[in-house]
Amino acid sequence: MYSSILIEIVTAIGRFIFNPLLYIAIGAAIFLGYKRVKQERKFFNTRIVWGWTELRGFWKNGLVYALIISIISVAAGLTVPKAFLILCILVSIVVLLFNFLSPVYVMAGSTLLVWLMYKNEWTYSFWKVSLQGMDLLNGAIVTITILTGLIVIAEGLLVKKSAVDVTSPRIEQTKRGMRAIVYRTKKLWLLPIIFVIPGERIVASSPYWPHFDLGESTYALVLFPVVIGFSKLSRKTLPVVQIPKMGRAILLLGQLVLVGGLVSYFVPVIGFVALGIGVVIRFGISLYFALQDKSEVYAVAQSSQGAVIAAVLPDSPAEKMGLLAGECIRKVNGQSVRTERELYEALQINAAHCRLEVLDRNQELRLTQHVIYSNDHHRVGLLLAEMRES
């Protein structure tokens, strides 16, 4: 018994390693980092964070959530059809190309395809893999909807807590000829989740596991790379303010889908309804926050009051002074500043100390200061909301 489980665990890891979705997603994360750095160098002649940051966050941010969902999946015996996971790979690859990689789209789309294959008796074979539909009302819709709810909850938590870790500013010319900043947030996360599927090695010796047998008596484990994507353009509101709100909305959606999955245990058709409503609401969340940024109002733009901060470089003197994007530096060492040139000229007035008068995001005045070391006045770590000369 234990040797079979051990062999199945090793096999599950092998299935993960040879899953093409894993490598396509890794390539996409690397490309996101490359594209971001290229854009930052175009507008500000420097990168804000390391080019491999997207790939590092891709691996580590979702591991805890993946572990929790895996434990629930295995302990509760949430068996899913093998055809469903294969279709998840295909659907994930397609939606990845269009930046719509929310798990509710992937899971609902794969569910729809499995149902269509069952109703139309479609069968496909490729690479020694046979793909056919099944009657999802036989228990599968319950497990699929519950797992979808859990993964959407993880999506909401990831968006809320780590989506703004890598946000890239760029300069935009407004219709009034002003210079303003917009922020592009693009993120990918990997959740390696263990799913239970009908298989060969693990025998359901206990009547309490798995709860959802789908008419089978033996099972297999699959370590599956669930990929979650997020994309947001922020203009009217700073990403650090807007994106956590979006994360909370997604989190509530995940809880709604999860409740629908639990209710579908008694009324299976509710599972289909929950997935459909989940797709509509998730699209509505994206649309609602996108429409908020359609106006000609910018959170960060040139100002006659001083030099407006577009971004702060990590581990820089500016970060140590507590400066934040969206704040306006009015005076440096007693000198009024509005441009990058004026700011750095004012920094050189005092070779040992820097005193700043800053308007924060709430338009409240505060003072901050920092010791200036040798050559720090050339690399204080600020990117300002102004157009560089070409």
C-alpha positions in Angstrom: 0.0 0.0 0.0 2.7 2.5 1.1 5.0 1.6 -1.7 2.2 2.2 -4.2 1.6 5.6 -2.7 5.3 6.4 -2.8 5.5 5.3 -6.5 2.5 7.4 -7.3 4.0 10.5 -5.6 7.1 10.1 -7.7 5.0 9.7 -10.8 2.9 12.8 -9.9 6.2 14.8 -9.8 7.1 13.4 -13.2 3.8 14.5 -14.6 4.5 18.0 -13.3 8.0 18.1 -14.9 6.8 17.0 -18.3 3.7 19.3 -18.4 4.1 21.7 -21.3 2.1 24.4 -19.5 4.9 24.7 -16.9 7.5 25.7 -19.5 5.2 28.0 -21.4 4.4 29.9 -18.2 8.0 30.1 -17.2 8.8 31.6 -20.6 6.0 34.0 -20.2 7.3 35.1 -16.8 10.8 35.7 -18.2 9.3 37.7 -21.1 7.3 39.9 -18.7 10.5 40.8 -16.9 12.4 41.5 -20.1 9.5 43.7 -21.5 9.2 45.6 -18.2 12.9 46.4 -18.0 12.9 47.5 -21.7 10.0 49.9 -21.1 11.6 51.4 -17.9 14.9 52.0 -19.7 13.0 53.6 -22.6 11.2 56.2 -20.4 13.7 56.6 -17.4 17.0 55.2 -18.7 17.1 52.7 -15.8 15.3 49.7 -14.5 13.4 49.9 -11.3 13.8 46.3 -10.0 15.8 43.3 -11.1 14.7 41.8 -14.5 14.2 38.3 -13.0 11.8 39.5 -10.3 8.8 38.3 -12.2 10.2 34.8 -12.4 11.2 34.7 -8.7 7.7 35.8 -7.7 6.2 33.3 -10.1 7.6 30.4 -8.1 7.5 31.5 -4.5 4.4 33.7 -3.9 1.8 30.9 -4.4 3.5 27.9 -2.7 1.7 28.2 0.7 -1.7 28.5 -1.0 -0.9 25.6 -3.3 0.0 23.4 -0.3 -3.2 24.2 1.5 -5.4 23.5 -1.5 -3.4 20.2 -2.2 -4.0 19.0 1.4 -7.7 19.8 1.1 -7.9 18.1 -2.4 -6.2 14.9 -1.2 -7.8 14.7 2.3 -11.3 15.2 1.0 -10.7 13.1 -2.1 -11.8 15.8 -4.6 -11.4 13.6 -7.6 -11.5 15.3 -11.0 -11.6 13.7 -14.5 -8.4 13.2 -16.3 -9.9 14.8 -19.4 -10.7 17.9 -17.4 -7.0 18.5 -16.4 -5.9 17.9 -20.0 -8.3 20.5 -21.2 -7.1 22.8 -18.4 -3.7 22.7 -20.0 -5.0 23.7 -23.4 -7.4 26.4 -22.1 -4.6 27.9 -19.9 -2.3 28.2 -22.9 -5.0 29.9 -25.0 -6.1 32.4 -22.3 -2.4 33.1 -21.4 -2.0 34.7 -24.8 -4.9 37.1 -24.0 -4.0 38.0 -20.4 -7.3 36.5 -19.1 -5.6 33.8 -16.9 -8.0 33.9 -14.0 -8.6 30.3 -12.8 -12.4 30.8 -13.0 -12.1 31.3 -16.8 -9.8 28.2 -17.1 -11.9 25.9 -14.9 -15.2 27.0 -16.3 -14.0 26.8 -19.9 -12.6 23.3 -19.3 -15.8 22.2 -17.6 -17.8 23.4 -20.6 -15.6 21.5 -23.0 -15.9 18.3 -21.0 -19.7 18.7 -21.0 -19.9 19.4 -24.7 -17.7 16.3 -25.5 -20.0 14.2 -23.4 -23.3 15.5 -24.9 -22.0 15.2 -28.5 -20.0 11.9 -27.8 -16.8 13.5 -29.1 -13.6 11.5 -28.6 -10.0 12.6 -29.5 -6.7 10.7 -29.4 -3.3 12.3 -29.6 0.2 11.4 -28.3 -1.3 8.1 -26.9 -3.8 10.1 -24.9 -7.5 9.4 -25.3 -9.7 12.4 -24.5 -13.5 12.0 -24.0 -16.2 13.7 -22.1 -18.1 12.4 -19.1 -21.3 13.0 -17.1 -20.2 15.7 -14.7 -23.4 15.5 -12.7 -22.1 12.2 -11.4 -20.0 14.1 -8.8 -17.3 15.7 -10.9 -19.1 19.1 -11.0 -19.0 19.2 -7.2 -15.3 18.7 -6.9 -14.5 21.0 -9.9 -16.6 23.8 -8.4 -15.1 23.4 -4.9 -11.6 23.4 -6.3 -12.3 26.4 -8.5 -13.6 28.4 -5.4 -10.4 27.5 -3.5 -8.1 28.5 -6.3 -10.0 31.8 -6.9 -9.7 32.6 -3.2 -5.9 32.1 -3.7 -6.0 34.4 -6.7 -7.7 37.1 -4.6 -5.1 36.8 -1.9 -2.2 36.9 -4.4 -3.6 40.0 -6.1 -4.3 41.7 -2.8 -0.8 41.0 -1.3 1.8 40.7 -4.0 0.4 42.0 -7.4 1.9 45.4 -6.7 5.4 44.1 -6.0 6.3 44.6 -9.6 4.5 47.7 -11.0 6.1 49.6 -13.9 5.5 53.3 -14.6 5.6 54.8 -18.0 5.1 58.4 -19.3 2.0 59.3 -21.1 1.1 62.6 -22.8 -2.4 63.8 -21.8 -4.8 65.4 -24.2 -4.0 68.8 -22.6 -0.3 68.3 -23.3 0.6 67.5 -19.7 3.1 64.8 -18.8 1.6 62.1 -16.6 2.4 58.6 -15.3 0.4 55.4 -15.9 1.3 52.1 -14.2 1.3 48.7 -15.8 1.0 45.7 -13.4 1.5 42.3 -15.0 2.0 39.2 -12.9 2.1 35.4 -13.2 1.9 33.0 -10.3 2.4 29.2 -10.2 0.4 27.0 -7.9 1.7 23.4 -8.0 -1.5 21.7 -6.7 -2.0 17.9 -6.2 -5.2 16.7 -7.8 -6.7 13.2 -7.4 -7.8 11.5 -10.7 -9.0 8.1 -11.6 -5.9 6.0 -12.0 -4.2 2.6 -11.2 -2.1 2.5 -8.1 -3.9 3.9 -5.1 -6.8 1.7 -3.9 -9.7 3.3 -2.0 -9.5 0.8 0.9 -11.4 3.1 3.3 -15.1 3.9 2.7 -14.3 7.5 3.7 -11.7 8.2 1.0 -12.2 9.5 -1.5 -15.6 11.0 -1.0 -16.1 11.6 -4.8 -15.2 8.3 -6.5 -16.7 9.1 -10.0 -17.5 5.4 -10.3 -13.9 4.3 -9.8 -12.1 2.3 -7.2 -8.4 3.2 -7.9 -6.8 6.6 -8.1 -3.7 8.5 -9.1 -2.1 11.7 -8.1 -1.2 14.6 -10.4 1.0 17.5 -9.4 -0.6 20.1 -11.7 0.9 23.6 -12.5 -2.1 25.9 -12.0 -1.0 29.3 -13.5 -2.7 32.5 -12.4 -2.3 35.7 -14.4 -3.1 39.3 -13.6 -2.9 42.4 -15.7 -4.0 46.0 -14.8 -3.3 49.5 -16.1 -3.7 52.1 -13.4 -4.1 55.8 -14.2 -6.6 57.5 -12.0 -5.6 55.7 -8.8 -2.2 54.5 -7.6 -1.8 50.7 -7.9 -1.0 50.3 -4.3 -4.5 51.7 -3.5 -6.5 50.3 -6.4 -5.2 46.7 -6.8 -5.7 45.5 -3.2 -9.4 46.5 -3.6 -9.6 44.4 -6.7 -8.0 41.5 -4.8 -10.6 41.8 -2.1 -13.4 41.6 -4.8 -11.8 38.5 -6.3 -11.5 37.0 -2.8 -15.2 37.4 -2.2 -15.9 35.9 -5.6 -13.9 32.8 -4.6 -15.9 32.4 -1.5 -19.1 32.7 -3.5 -18.0 30.0 -5.9 -16.9 27.7 -3.0 -20.3 28.0 -1.4 -21.9 27.1 -4.7 -19.6 24.1 -4.9 -20.7 22.9 -1.4 -24.4 23.4 -2.3 -23.9 21.5 -5.5 -23.2 18.4 -3.4 -27.0 18.3 -2.8 -28.1 19.9 -6.1 -25.4 19.2 -8.7 -26.7 21.6 -11.3 -25.8 24.5 -8.9 -22.2 23.8 -9.7 -22.7 24.8 -13.3 -24.6 27.9 -12.2 -21.8 28.8 -9.7 -19.1 28.5 -12.4 -21.2 30.6 -14.9 -21.9 33.3 -12.4 -18.2 33.2 -11.4 -17.1 33.9 -15.0 -19.6 36.8 -15.3 -18.6 38.4 -12.0 -14.9 38.0 -12.6 -15.2 39.7 -16.0 -17.3 42.4 -14.3 -14.6 43.0 -11.7 -12.0 43.6 -14.4 -14.4 45.8 -16.4 -15.3 47.9 -13.4 -11.8 48.7 -12.4 -10.7 49.2 -16.0 -13.5 51.8 -16.5 -12.3 53.7 -13.5 -9.1 54.5 -15.5 -10.8 55.7 -18.6 -11.0 59.3 -17.5 -8.5 62.1 -18.1 -7.6 62.2 -14.4 -4.1 61.0 -13.3 -3.0 60.1 -9.9 0.6 61.1 -10.8 1.3 64.0 -13.2 3.4 67.1 -13.4 2.5 69.7 -10.9 3.3 73.4 -10.4 3.7 72.6 -6.7 6.9 70.7 -7.1 8.6 67.5 -8.4 6.1 64.6 -8.4 7.6 61.1 -7.7 6.8 58.5 -10.3 8.7 55.7 -8.7 11.3 55.0 -6.0 14.2 52.6 -6.6 14.6 49.8 -4.1 17.4 50.1 -1.5 18.0 53.7 -2.5 18.4 56.8 -0.3 15.0 57.9 -1.4 13.4 54.7 -0.1 15.3 55.1 3.2 13.7 58.6 3.5 10.3 57.0 3.2 9.5 58.7 -0.1 6.6 57.1 -2.1 5.2 57.3 -5.6 2.6 60.0 -6.0 4.2 62.3 -3.4 5.4 65.8 -4.4 8.7 67.2 -3.4 8.3 70.9 -2.9 11.7 71.9 -1.5 15.2 70.3 -1.2 17.6 72.0 1.2 15.4 75.0 1.3 15.3 75.4 -2.5 12.0 75.0 -4.5 12.2 72.3 -7.1 9.9 71.2 -10.0 12.2 69.3 -12.3 14.8 66.5 -12.0 17.6 69.0 -12.8 16.5 71.4 -10.1 16.2 68.6 -7.6 19.8 67.4 -8.1 21.2 70.9 -8.1 19.5 71.5 -4.8 20.9 68.2 -3.4 24.4 69.5 -4.0 23.9 72.6 -1.8 24.6 70.5 1.3 27.2 67.8 0.6 26.5 66.0 3.9 22.8 66.2 4.5 19.5 66.3 2.6 16.3 68.0 3.9 13.1 67.6 2.0 9.7 69.2 2.2 7.1 66.8 0.8 3.4 66.8 0.1 2.2 63.3 0.8 -0.6 61.5 -1.1 -3.2 63.2 1.2 -1.8 66.6 0.4 -0.4 66.9 3.9 3.0 68.5 4.4 5.8 66.6 6.0 9.5 66.9 6.4 12.1 64.2 5.9 15.9 64.1 5.9 18.8 61.8 5.1 22.5 61.7 5.3 24.1 62.1 1.9 27.2 59.9 1.3 29.8 60.3 -1.4 28.2 60.4 -4.8 24.7 59.7 -3.4 23.4 63.0 -4.8 23.9 61.5 -8.3 21.8 58.3 -7.4 19.3 59.3 -4.8 16.8 56.8 -6.4 14.0 58.9 -7.6 12.1 58.8 -10.9 10.0 61.9 -11.5 6.9 62.6 -13.6 8.6 64.5 -16.4 9.4 63.7 -20.0 13.0 63.1 -20.8 14.5 64.8 -23.8 14.9 62.5 -26.8 
